[in-house]
Every structure is written in C-alpha cells, then in structure tokens.
Amino acid sequence: MAALSTLILLLCAAKDVMPSSPHWKPTWPSYRVPVILPQSTLNLDKPQFDAEARLEVVSPCGPACHKSSPLPTYEEVKNYLSYETLYANGSLTETEVGIYILSNGGDQSRGRSRTKRQIYGYDSRFSIFGKDFLLNYPFSTSVKLSTGCTGTLVAEKHVLTAAHCIHDGKSYVKGAQKLRVGFLKPKQKDGSKGSNITNSAMPEKMKFQWIRVKRTHVPKGWIKGNANDIGMDYDYALLELKKPHKRKFMKIGVSPPARHLPGGRIHFSGYDNDRPGNLVYRFCDVKDETYDLLYQQCDAQPGASGSGVYVRMWKRQNHKWERKIIGIFSGHQWVDMNGTPQDFNVAVRITPLKYAQICYWIKGNYLDCREG
C-alpha cells in the first residue's frame, strides 16, 4: 500500500503555477522533481553490436491506447529508470536506481509497426542555409550521430538523442561502440576571405567535424524488450563526449501540459534523410498528449529522430525568455480512431522523473537537479 501511495505521489505531485494576469506570458512552470540515485552497478558481458540502426520507430498504440494502459507499479518504474552504460572500450554496466520523493514522475506503454510516411499535406519544413544561421543558437545545438540520427547539445560534453539510435531494444546497433557526433561547419574556400554568401543563389557548402563518444546511457525501460512491447515512452539516451564541444547548448526542462505551450506549438531541427547535408527546421501544433508522449504532425523524415523538441517561454526567476528541450522526437504512429486510421509523429516528453534521471547523468549531483 505504501508503494502504491508513493507511485501516486510520483505521478501527480508536480505543481505547475501559471500566472493569471491579463498580460499573461507563457511561463515556465515551477516543478519540484524527485531524486533518482544509483543504488548498485553490475558489470555485464560485452555486447555484440549486431543490430541494424533504425532511423525511426513505428507503433500503432495511440493516445487512447496509452491512456487506457494500467499505471506501472512503483517497482516497475524503478526498473524502467535503471539504465545501461556503454563505454567506448566496449564494456557495459547496468545500474539499479532508487527513487526518493520530493515531488513527482511516472511512465508506461506498448506498440507495433507499419509505415514510413511522415509528411502531412504541404511540406512545411525549412532547410537552414548559411553559417549566419547554422552556427548560431538555437540551430547550432543540433548535431548528427554517426548512426544516422540527430542529437541536441544539452551540456558542455553531453548530447540528448533517441535510444533507438543506439539500441534496438534487444541489442546495440552496429557502430554504437565507435559512436561519433558530427558538428556542422562551413567549408573554407581559398580566396573567399569570409565573404557572406548566405543570400547567394547557391547555399554555402558545409561539412561535419566529428567527436567520439566516451559513454552512453540508455534506460532499461527501452531495453527490457523492444519498442513494440512498451511503446515509445523510454526512447531517449544521453551521450557523453570525449571532449567539450565549446558551443552554446540548450538546457532540458520538464514538459509542461500542451495547453500551456506558447500557441500550443513545439519546434525542432534535425538531419532528415531526404535532404542530405541540410539541417531542417520545423514547428507545428501538438494534437494530443499522454503523460509520456506528445502527438503532433510536424513534417519529418527518418534521420530527424533524436532531435530535441523545444519551446521558448518566460523564466520568471531570471526575468528573461528561455528555450528548453521538453522532449525527444521519436518516430511515427498509426492510430485507429473509431475505425479510421490516423497517423502522428511522436515525441517522448521529459517528465519529472526523466528530468531527474537525465539531469543526474549530466551533473552527477542530485542537488543540481531539484528544479525542473
């Protein structure tokens, strides 16, 4: 009974305080997040790295399916948030965690696969050209993984991405041991002397500078079976680079309810496969949500998965506007809505529990992870 009460607290205790002023601005809610700490770490056998990298995940379990799923038990939540850590030398560990309540969290799901179409009517994506845009924030926070996905800079040495870019749910993908992260840079032309060609008819040619990944964290909620067994709720991973990237990064934040998002919209940029070498930006309205997922119809193609989904809201404590990543673009879902098939693109929400976990992976000190 105590465990059940604890779980209900984890799921329901977040407090988001929204201003009631007639001059209301979309404001970041104030969350008190739980504490997630490692309890024990075991060495595992070295993985085989034999899975094929998938650049998207598909599942037919839509909002109604997720909302009707039973809540996980407290022990299940702890198991899902335990994680594997893969090191550059191929060694692998598994870490069990404890959850200490000082506010909220939770998670759940299931799924299966179908199609690839991710463009809805008129293609509303924008290719970002020219170093004046590509090398400036927020576009400069988007990076490319050597497995073909996208990631987002979230700290001096850390990249947030989708778990399926590293692990297919059963095995690590080929190339995960020697994983690299690519930073888009302009190619220097002899005699160009920094000439501004942003507005020229031909977009400026770009290249990637690559940094090796030191270690990767993937939650067991993703690894316990595969995405088709548990849906997309835990499709996220954190990469630690071997050296600092020296670029401005975007902080993570707890995902507010969709009704509190500015205009009800989300934004993200990624390296869609149908536009090779281009960084592609898009924004769209959120159509539905569950505790763990955002359903939207942002145009996207394989390669964009792993992109950080962000919004810009007012930070009351600092008296300024601030962008934060509130989710990770995962993939595609076909949904049976009263006998009529409908499809969505899906992002994994950063819940209070996921925020506590990812923040601890980055900072290594729960005291730095108390406010979401």
Disulfide bonds with the S-S distance in Angstrom:
Cys61-Cys65 1.88
Cys149-Cys165 2.19
Cys284-Cys298 2.04
Cys359-Cys369 2.07
